[in-house]
């Protein structure tokens, strides 16, 4: 039984409702009048229901798809401007007690060298990331009650926040760890995390249980209800995601939108971000054994439809994807990307691919990624201002929907880019970046804020740091 505000996973993610929505979408995938009306509705930037979005997803008419994609580009630009937020994953440990069949960290993989960072190694990784220019991290770890209990994660967060040198500082630590208790989420909140991230992997309960045959993660309800427990604990910025390719993509597309609707209905705010990884090659894992692999065109269409369904939710794409796909995805809705990423434990201070979770398709350095973004006309942003100013959860969304967020985001993006250019950029990237900043200053409509931004840019040149609106 489908109940959008129920605390029970099998009710707010009801399989019968997903199937009914897909049947409705299949029946209407050639209904030109309906599809055009849904595109018109999406143009108002008020979102679409999971069933409405499914109709757009299953539409195969090329002219209508082109209209969908053009609108996604327009909505993305209206809400996010030309800013792209950058982050890096930091893998703490690959010890894991789960049996996830698509992940090389699974407990029965005896070929994988197991590694867990000491606090000194965490500090060294933080220094290496700071020296690249990063300001925000996403902590990643396998689930192991002995090797990586919540106390270990909390120690790592404290080590990262307390590590400073030169102009380096990590200003926001997002956390992607296994589903846990309300009490442990309260501890993460007290430690000052940014967003709590957890990928559902797949919303198909039967398939989920087949793919997770053992370990704590095998409990579908425990995993799916994790965001509710995090919200109950006071973490109002949560990030959802699925691993496209584990189940038919349309099923998981509807599922993740239902999850977003549930969080909005129960807690007054949907997910802060939605991530869209695809199954990739990895040690002990052959993606060709997954028959639901998603082609590039379908993947990009998924991104466009998500952008129209949840226009104010950030969207994240990782280095799993090639530079070409990432570039196309940026235009259609992605607002955050990783750069210069390593998916191995301890991969920044001492590169070691033997402990990597998956292969990356974008192996460029952070500087190369930033230069590429600038060439595409985007402002690379290292901004963490909203989190540090308490603009999270429903407070962030209300400012975002009012349009006032542009008075913060554009100047903050420009100033954090300037910090990167002065402290870390190659000469050519600095030249490109400084030119982009001069072109972007007129985008700040508020004269006072623009003048203050110009003063802070001069202050950054003089050695001062960390200005924000």
C-alpha positions, 0 to 999 in steps of 0.5 A: 500500500502506497503511503507517501508520508509513512515511516515504512520503506515498503509503503513510501517506496511501494512496488505496486505504485512504481509498476502502476506508474511505469504502466501509465508512462508506457501507455502514454509515451506517444501521447504528444498532447500530454507530454507537451503539457508536462513539459510546459508544467516543468517549465514553471520550475515547480517540479513533476510527480514521479508518475509525470516524470516517468512519462517524459522518461519513456518518451522516445519521440526525438523531437519531444526528447529534444524539447525535454533536453532543451528545457532541462538546460534552461531550468539548470541555467535559471536555477544554478547559473553557470556554477559547478561545485567541485569535491573529492571522495576520500576513502577511509577503509575497504574493510566490509562485512557485506556481500554486495555482489556488484562491489569489490569490497564484498566480504568474500573478495579475498583477492583485494588487499584490505586497508584502513587509514590511521589518523596520521594517514588521514592527515596526510590524505587531507594535506594532499587534497588541500595541496590540490586545492580542494575545500570539500570532501565526501568520506567513503568507507566499507561497513565493518563494526570492528574496523570502522565503527562510528568512533573511527569515522568521528575521529577521521572527521575531527582530523580532517577539520583540524588539519591546516597548512599554508592556505589549505583547509577542508571546509565541508566534510560530507559523509557516505557511510552505511546506514546507522542508528539515530544516535549515531546520526546525532553524533555525525551532526555534532561532528559538523558534517555537511551532507549525509549521503547514502545510495539506495543502489536499487529500489526494486526490493526483490532485486535488492535482496538478491544483490545483497545476500549477506551483511547488515546491508541485506536488510532492505527496510533498514537501508531504505529508511536510513534517510528518515533516521538521519532527518530525525537526528537533525541532519537536514541535508541528505543525499540520495542516489541509485546505481543505475544498471542494477535494475531496469533504469526506469524502475529506479528512476521512479523509485528515487523520485518517490523517495524525494517526495517522501522526504518532502512530505514527511520532513518538509524538505527533499534530498539536498542532492541526487547522485547518478552513478552507473555500474562500472568495471572493478576488481572481481566485478564484470559489469557485463554480467549486469543485463540492465546496463544503461547506454549513454543516451538513456543515461543523459535522458535520465539526468534531464528528466530528474532535473525537470522533476526536482529542479532545486535538488543538486545533482552529482556525477562522479569520475566513473563517467568519461569527460564527454559524458560529464560535459553533456551531463553538466548541460542537462542538469548536473551541478556538482562533480568530483575532480582529480578523484582517487577511489582507492584507500590512501590514493592521494598521498600515496597512489595505490590502485590495488584498493580502488572501488571502481575504475575511473573514466575521467583521470584528469587532474583537478587543474585540468578539470577546472580549466575544462570547466572554464573553457565550457563557460562554467565557474568552478566553485569550492563554496561551502558558505551555505552549510557554514552559515546554517543555510541547510535543509528547508532554509536552503530550499526556501532561499533557493526557490526565491531566487535570492540564492544567486546573491550568495552563490555567484559571488561565493563561487567567484571568490573561491575560484580566485582562491584556487587560482592564486594558491594552486592553479597552473599559469594557463588555468590562472589566465583563463580563470582570471578572464572568466572572473572579469566576465562573470562579475557583471552577473552579480546584479546587486551593486553593493554585493558586486562591489564587495566581491571586487574588494574581496578579490583584491584582498585574496590577491593580498593573501587574505582568505575565506570570504563568503556571503 
